[in-house]
Amino acid sequence: MTDLPLQLVTVIDGEPRASSDVVARGLGQRHRAVIQLIRRHLAALQELGGVQFEVAPFATAGGTQKREVALLNEHQAALLISLMRNTEKVVDFKISLVKEFFRMRDALQHRDQGLWQQMQALIAREVESKVRASFGSHLMLERKREIPRFHDERARLESQIQPSLLTH
């Protein structure tokens, strides 16, 4: 589909999400109709996680207006689009949205694996430093100088890893 918005899925609080606005534009439907469908099936959608709503600006001929937008996780978006009639445009959008959720999940997983690899390398360097320090006073002084750097790097990596642990 060439007329899709540039970003079908965005990461919000570490979780891939699709907005009701993106769904409406991708399906060629009015946003109001998509929000009504979400409201009608809100209980079912919330069985798949909390549905986040926010007020977002949008441009009109009369100037900027505001409207309620739903932010759906992967499962909620899949349920929502499964509730719609399967016109050719809807099927094309469903395929694009599913592919984008998979791509985004892979990208987040790859990022998390990189952080874990960095953490493992840090632990290995720290253990090596402890072993070297046990061999003599000169090496012990070197170890004491390295400890603050290890602590700083560990704190940085843990702060980057921690939010992703909460979303999995």
C-alpha positions in Angstrom: 0.0 0.0 0.0 1.6 3.2 -1.1 -0.7 5.6 0.7 -0.1 4.4 4.2 1.2 6.7 6.9 5.0 6.5 7.3 4.9 5.0 10.7 2.2 2.3 11.3 3.5 1.3 14.7 5.3 3.4 17.3 7.0 2.4 20.6 5.3 3.9 23.6 6.6 3.0 27.1 8.6 0.2 25.5 5.6 -1.4 23.8 4.7 -1.3 20.1 1.4 0.5 19.6 -0.8 1.5 16.6 -3.0 4.5 17.0 -6.7 4.6 16.0 -5.8 7.4 13.6 -3.2 5.3 11.8 -5.8 2.5 11.5 -8.5 4.8 10.2 -6.1 6.3 7.6 -4.8 2.9 6.6 -8.3 1.6 6.0 -9.5 4.7 4.3 -12.2 5.1 7.0 -13.3 8.0 9.2 -11.5 8.2 12.5 -14.8 8.7 14.3 -16.1 5.3 12.9 -12.9 3.5 14.2 -13.2 5.1 17.7 -16.9 4.1 17.8 -15.9 0.5 16.9 -13.2 0.6 19.7 -15.8 2.0 22.2 -18.3 -0.7 21.2 -15.8 -3.5 21.8 -13.8 -1.9 24.6 -14.4 -4.7 27.1 -13.1 -7.3 24.6 -10.1 -5.1 23.7 -9.2 -4.6 27.4 -9.0 -8.3 27.9 -5.9 -8.0 25.8 -4.4 -5.2 28.0 -5.4 -1.7 28.9 -6.5 0.5 26.0 -4.7 3.8 26.2 -6.5 7.0 25.1 -5.0 10.4 24.5 -6.1 13.7 23.1 -4.2 14.6 19.9 -4.3 17.5 17.5 -5.2 17.2 13.9 -5.4 19.6 11.0 -8.7 20.7 9.4 -9.7 23.3 6.9 -10.8 25.5 9.8 -7.5 25.1 11.7 -6.2 22.7 14.3 -8.7 20.6 16.3 -8.3 18.0 19.0 -9.7 14.5 19.1 -9.5 11.3 21.2 -7.1 8.7 19.8 -6.7 5.1 21.1 -3.3 3.5 21.3 -3.6 -0.2 20.7 -1.1 -2.9 21.4 -0.5 -5.7 18.9 -3.2 -8.0 20.1 -5.8 -5.2 20.4 -5.0 -3.9 16.9 -5.3 -7.4 15.5 -8.7 -7.9 17.2 -9.9 -4.5 16.0 -9.0 -5.1 12.4 -10.5 -8.6 12.6 -13.8 -7.0 13.5 -13.9 -5.1 10.2 -15.2 -6.3 6.8 -12.5 -7.7 4.6 -12.5 -5.4 1.6 -9.4 -5.5 -0.5 -8.1 -2.3 1.1 -8.8 -3.7 4.6 -7.0 -6.9 3.8 -4.0 -5.0 2.4 -3.8 -2.8 5.5 -4.1 -5.9 7.8 -1.1 -7.4 6.1 0.9 -4.2 6.4 0.0 -3.7 10.1 0.8 -7.3 11.1 4.2 -7.1 9.2 5.0 -3.8 11.0 4.2 -5.2 14.4 6.5 -8.2 13.7 9.3 -5.9 12.4 9.0 -3.6 15.5 9.1 -6.5 17.9 12.2 -7.9 16.2 13.9 -4.5 16.4 13.1 -4.1 20.1 14.3 -7.7 20.8 17.5 -7.0 18.9 18.1 -3.8 20.9 17.5 -5.7 24.2 19.9 -8.5 23.1 22.6 -5.9 22.4 22.1 -4.5 25.9 22.4 -7.9 27.5 25.6 -8.6 25.5 27.0 -5.3 26.8 26.1 -6.3 30.3 27.8 -9.7 30.0 31.0 -8.1 28.6 31.0 -5.7 31.6 30.6 -8.6 34.1 33.5 -10.4 32.4 35.7 -7.3 32.6 34.8 -6.8 36.2 35.6 -10.4 37.1 38.9 -10.2 35.3 39.7 -7.0 37.3 39.0 -8.8 40.6 41.2 -11.7 39.6 44.1 -9.3 38.6 43.7 -7.4 41.9 44.2 -10.6 43.9 47.8 -10.9 42.5 49.4 -7.7 43.9 49.1 -4.3 45.4 49.8 -2.5 42.1 47.0 -4.4 40.4 44.8 -3.7 43.5 45.2 0.0 43.0 44.3 -0.4 39.4 41.2 -2.3 40.4 40.2 0.5 42.9 40.4 3.0 40.0 38.2 0.8 37.8 35.4 0.2 40.3 33.6 3.5 39.8 33.6 3.1 36.0 32.2 -0.4 36.4 29.4 0.9 38.7 28.6 3.8 36.4 28.4 1.5 33.3 26.4 -1.1 35.2 23.9 1.5 36.3 23.6 2.9 32.7 23.0 -0.6 31.3 20.6 -1.6 34.0 18.5 1.6 33.4 18.3 0.8 29.7 17.5 -2.9 30.2 15.0 -2.5 33.1 12.1 -0.8 31.2 12.2 -3.6 28.6 11.9 -6.2 31.3 8.6 -4.8 32.4 7.1 -5.1 29.0 7.9 -8.7 28.3 
